[in-house]
């Protein structure tokens, strides 16, 4: 048994705390990217996205209507009767990307609704999942284990896959296997003690980097809406604002549609 100095004991305790912090940060970032991001996007689309989608489609309809009117007026300016079939073809070609975007957004809304119906796990299971995952990260992640083996790497991939799938049973099985394989930890060898400061420096730097990445994520969509989506009043206010815009666009659409119908009713003799 090696008689460790107080300085070494202090260093080992600090290293242990840094490893725990790393496991917490690693789990937090993974949770944000693998589960929370999709959840927040799905909530946003379900609570607000469908109203924004309605506004988007109406604005697209209005833009197409304005284009039809402009093309028709160009015919009238030449003292010609509009070729409505040709105008429709031009509109269809010009708004091809718009139609694709409409289809893509509709699929996103459907996927969001499906996700919210089928991909929730209970709060209790979520807490267990995080706790076991952090423990296994601490045991198996290569950044925390200088003696990381090929076997450890394979196990860590299985841990990551199970976590991504929210498979609590699989994580429990890996933890049970790890526990059965472990024996009393060997004492630190004298030649390894000088590396303690390097390990502390390395993990400290990695933790700082993880904190910066998490901070950046928290300041962009959808994470910036994390708290707002829980606020029913905020959601309702946003819906009200979107609904107001929808009504304004609807009104303009109605006026422009009437004007287009008037253009289509003009007879050739009225051009002379």
Rosetta blueprint (number, residue, H / E / L):
1 X L
2 X L
3 X L
4 X L
5 X L
6 X H
7 X H
8 X H
9 X H
10 X H
11 X H
12 X H
13 X H
14 X H
15 X H
16 X H
17 X H
18 X H
19 X H
20 X H
21 X H
22 X H
23 X H
24 X H
25 X H
26 X H
27 X H
28 X H
29 X H
30 X H
31 X H
32 X H
33 X H
34 X H
35 X H
36 X H
37 X H
38 X H
39 X H
40 X H
41 X H
42 X H
43 X H
44 X H
45 X H
46 X H
47 X H
48 X H
49 X H
50 X H
51 X H
52 X H
53 X H
54 X H
55 X H
56 X H
57 X H
58 X H
59 X H
60 X H
61 X H
62 X H
63 X H
64 X H
65 X H
66 X H
67 X H
68 X H
69 X H
70 X H
71 X H
72 X H
73 X H
74 X H
75 X H
76 X H
77 X H
78 X L
79 X L
80 X L
81 X L
82 X L
83 X L
84 X H
85 X H
86 X H
87 X H
88 X H
89 X H
90 X H
91 X H
92 X H
93 X H
94 X H
95 X L
96 X H
97 X H
98 X H
99 X H
100 X H
101 X H
102 X H
103 X H
104 X H
105 X H
106 X H
107 X H
108 X H
109 X H
110 X H
111 X H
112 X H
113 X H
114 X H
115 X H
116 X H
117 X H
118 X H
119 X L
120 X L
121 X L
122 X L
123 X H
124 X H
125 X H
126 X H
127 X H
128 X H
129 X H
130 X H
131 X H
132 X H
133 X H
134 X H
135 X H
136 X H
137 X H
138 X H
139 X H
140 X H
141 X L
142 X H
143 X H
144 X H
145 X L
146 X L
147 X L
148 X L
149 X L
150 X H
151 X H
152 X H
153 X H
154 X H
155 X H
156 X H
157 X H
158 X H
159 X H
160 X H
161 X H
162 X H
163 X H
164 X H
165 X L
166 X L
167 X L
168 X H
169 X H
170 X H
171 X H
172 X H
173 X H
174 X H
175 X H
176 X H
177 X H
178 X H
179 X H
180 X H
181 X H
182 X L
183 X L
184 X L
185 X L
186 X L
187 X L
188 X L
189 X L
190 X H
191 X H
192 X H
193 X H
194 X L
195 X L
196 X H
197 X H
198 X H
199 X H
200 X H
201 X H
202 X H
203 X H
204 X H
205 X H
206 X H
207 X H
208 X H
209 X H
210 X H
211 X H
212 X H
213 X H
214 X H
215 X H
216 X H
217 X H
218 X H
219 X L
220 X L
221 X L
222 X L
223 X H
224 X H
225 X H
226 X L
227 X L
228 X H
229 X H
230 X H
231 X L
232 X H
233 X H
234 X H
235 X H
236 X H
237 X H
238 X H
239 X H
240 X H
241 X H
242 X H
243 X H
244 X H
245 X H
246 X H
247 X H
248 X H
249 X H
250 X H
251 X H
252 X H
253 X H
254 X H
255 X H
256 X H
257 X H
258 X H
259 X H
260 X H
261 X H
262 X H
263 X H
264 X H
265 X H
266 X L
267 X L
268 X H
269 X H
270 X H
271 X H
272 X L
